[in-house]
Amino acid sequence: GPAAGRPGAGAGVEASTQQTTTVAVQQGTSPTVFYSGVADAYISSGAETANYGQALELRMAYDGRYRILLRFDLADYIPQEARVTEAKLELYTYYSEHASVSTDVAVYELLRPWEENGVTWTHATADATWQQVGCEGPGDRSLIYTTLTTFDTIGTWQVWHGDSLGELVQRWVSDPQ
């Protein structure tokens, strides 16, 4: 939550207040049923020009043939001056092609704009290609992952967290564009 300093009651004394707030975002659910700030899609090397921005599921694969893209608009819910102390990303897995195979899944910071209804394996938007197909270029995404988790069970919530994820969310909050 934001930290704010204000003059205290006595001369030369300063009091500080700090408010901590948890904000959960989920399309159509939280922070309100009207929240529509999530953009999500997946891209597929097997269907390079297909857009999956309106697909009911998000697909990922251990061999990189699918990639998930997520964006959360936080501007109306977290003030730019707020200090992010913790962030967590949770996705529910309901199916696995190879249920007995554990898969490490990393989160990378995307470095360029993309459109939910325009993104494909070859294009970030309807009019702009990725620097390298599959969102692999150094101008497309960070080459170092932010956080990592292991998918090893279906029918469970997969969770990413850690200081580096909090730092990524802090950058979103501080610079919503």
C-alpha positions as CSV (number, residue, x, y, z in Angstrom):
1,G,0.0,0.0,0.0
2,P,1.0,3.6,-0.3
3,A,3.2,5.2,2.4
4,A,2.4,8.8,3.2
5,G,4.3,11.2,5.5
6,R,2.6,14.3,7.0
7,P,3.5,16.9,9.6
8,G,3.1,15.8,13.2
9,A,1.4,17.7,16.0
10,G,4.6,18.9,17.7
11,A,7.3,21.1,16.3
12,G,10.0,19.1,14.5
13,V,8.0,15.9,14.8
14,E,6.8,14.0,11.8
15,A,4.3,11.2,12.0
16,S,4.0,8.5,9.3
17,T,1.0,6.4,8.3
18,Q,1.2,3.3,6.2
19,Q,-1.8,1.5,4.8
20,T,-1.5,-2.0,3.5
21,T,-4.1,-3.2,1.0
22,T,-4.4,-6.4,-0.9
23,V,-5.7,-6.1,-4.5
24,A,-6.8,-9.3,-6.3
25,V,-7.6,-9.1,-10.0
26,Q,-9.6,-11.6,-11.9
27,Q,-11.7,-10.8,-15.0
28,G,-15.3,-10.2,-14.2
29,T,-14.8,-11.0,-10.5
30,S,-12.3,-8.9,-8.6
31,P,-11.8,-6.1,-7.5
32,T,-15.4,-5.8,-8.8
33,V,-17.7,-7.8,-11.2
34,F,-17.1,-5.0,-13.7
35,Y,-13.3,-5.5,-13.8
36,S,-12.3,-6.1,-17.5
37,G,-8.6,-5.3,-17.3
38,V,-7.1,-8.7,-18.0
39,A,-5.8,-9.4,-21.5
40,D,-4.8,-13.0,-22.1
41,A,-4.0,-15.1,-25.1
42,Y,-1.7,-17.9,-26.1
43,I,0.4,-18.3,-29.3
44,S,1.2,-21.5,-31.1
45,S,4.1,-22.4,-33.3
46,G,1.8,-25.0,-34.9
47,A,-0.6,-22.3,-36.0
48,E,1.7,-19.3,-36.6
49,T,-1.0,-16.9,-37.9
50,A,-3.9,-18.0,-35.6
51,N,-5.1,-15.7,-32.8
52,Y,-6.2,-17.3,-29.5
53,G,-7.2,-14.1,-27.7
54,Q,-10.8,-15.3,-27.2
55,A,-10.0,-18.9,-26.5
56,L,-11.6,-20.4,-23.4
57,E,-8.3,-21.9,-22.2
58,L,-4.6,-20.8,-22.1
59,R,-2.2,-23.4,-23.4
60,M,1.4,-23.9,-22.6
61,A,3.8,-26.7,-23.5
62,Y,7.1,-28.0,-22.1
63,D,8.6,-27.9,-25.6
64,G,7.7,-24.2,-26.2
65,R,5.1,-24.7,-28.9
66,Y,2.6,-22.8,-26.9
67,R,3.2,-19.5,-25.0
68,I,0.8,-17.7,-22.7
69,L,0.6,-13.9,-22.7
70,L,-1.0,-12.1,-19.8
71,R,-1.5,-8.4,-19.0
72,F,-3.3,-6.8,-16.0
73,D,-4.6,-3.2,-16.0
74,L,-4.0,-2.0,-12.5
75,A,-4.1,1.8,-13.0
76,D,-7.6,2.3,-11.6
77,Y,-7.0,0.0,-8.6
78,I,-3.5,0.7,-7.4
79,P,-2.1,4.3,-7.2
80,Q,1.1,4.9,-9.1
81,E,2.8,6.0,-5.9
82,A,2.0,2.7,-4.1
83,R,4.7,0.4,-3.0
84,V,4.2,-3.2,-4.0
85,T,5.3,-5.5,-1.2
86,E,4.3,-8.8,-2.6
87,A,2.8,-10.2,-5.8
88,K,1.5,-13.6,-6.7
89,L,0.2,-15.1,-10.0
90,E,-2.1,-18.1,-9.8
91,L,-3.3,-20.2,-12.7
92,Y,-5.4,-23.3,-12.5
93,T,-4.3,-26.4,-14.4
94,Y,-7.1,-28.7,-15.4
95,Y,-5.5,-30.8,-18.2
96,S,-2.1,-32.2,-19.1
97,E,-1.2,-34.1,-22.3
98,H,1.5,-35.9,-20.2
99,A,0.1,-36.0,-16.7
100,S,3.2,-37.8,-15.3
101,V,5.7,-35.2,-16.6
102,S,6.7,-32.2,-14.4
103,T,7.2,-29.0,-16.3
104,D,9.1,-25.9,-15.1
105,V,7.1,-22.8,-16.2
106,A,8.8,-19.4,-16.1
107,V,7.3,-15.9,-16.2
108,Y,9.0,-13.3,-18.4
109,E,8.5,-9.6,-18.6
110,L,7.1,-8.6,-22.0
111,L,8.9,-5.5,-23.4
112,R,6.6,-4.4,-26.2
113,P,2.8,-3.8,-26.7
114,W,0.7,-6.7,-27.9
115,E,-3.0,-7.0,-28.7
116,E,-5.2,-9.7,-27.2
117,N,-7.1,-10.1,-30.5
118,G,-4.2,-9.5,-32.8
119,V,-1.3,-11.5,-31.2
120,T,0.0,-14.6,-33.1
121,W,3.2,-16.6,-33.2
122,T,4.5,-14.1,-35.8
123,H,2.8,-10.9,-34.8
124,A,2.6,-8.9,-31.5
125,T,-0.3,-6.8,-32.9
126,A,-2.3,-7.1,-36.1
127,D,0.2,-4.6,-37.7
128,A,3.5,-5.4,-36.0
129,T,5.6,-8.5,-36.1
130,W,7.6,-9.8,-33.1
131,Q,11.3,-9.0,-33.3
132,Q,11.7,-12.8,-33.4
133,V,8.8,-15.2,-33.9
134,G,7.3,-16.7,-30.8
135,C,8.1,-13.5,-28.7
136,E,11.7,-14.6,-28.5
137,G,13.6,-11.4,-29.5
138,P,15.5,-9.3,-26.9
139,G,13.1,-6.4,-27.7
140,D,10.0,-8.7,-27.3
141,R,10.6,-10.0,-23.8
142,S,13.3,-10.2,-21.1
143,L,15.7,-13.0,-21.8
144,I,15.9,-13.7,-18.0
145,Y,12.9,-15.1,-16.4
146,T,11.2,-13.3,-13.5
147,T,10.1,-16.3,-11.5
148,L,9.6,-20.0,-12.0
149,T,7.3,-22.7,-10.8
150,T,6.9,-26.4,-11.5
151,F,3.7,-27.9,-12.8
152,D,3.5,-31.4,-11.5
153,T,-0.2,-32.0,-10.7
154,I,-3.3,-31.3,-12.7
155,G,-6.4,-30.1,-10.9
156,T,-4.5,-27.6,-8.8
157,W,-3.5,-23.9,-8.6
158,Q,0.0,-23.2,-9.9
159,V,1.6,-20.3,-8.1
160,W,4.4,-17.9,-9.0
161,H,5.7,-15.5,-6.4
162,G,8.9,-13.9,-5.1
163,D,10.7,-10.6,-4.9
164,S,11.3,-10.4,-8.7
165,L,7.6,-10.8,-9.4
166,G,6.9,-8.0,-6.9
167,E,9.4,-5.8,-8.7
168,L,7.8,-6.5,-12.1
169,V,4.4,-5.6,-10.7
170,Q,5.9,-2.5,-9.1
171,R,7.1,-1.4,-12.6
172,W,3.5,-1.9,-14.0
173,V,2.1,0.2,-11.1
174,S,4.6,3.0,-11.4
175,D,4.4,3.2,-15.2
176,P,1.0,1.8,-16.3
177,Q,1.9,2.3,-20.0
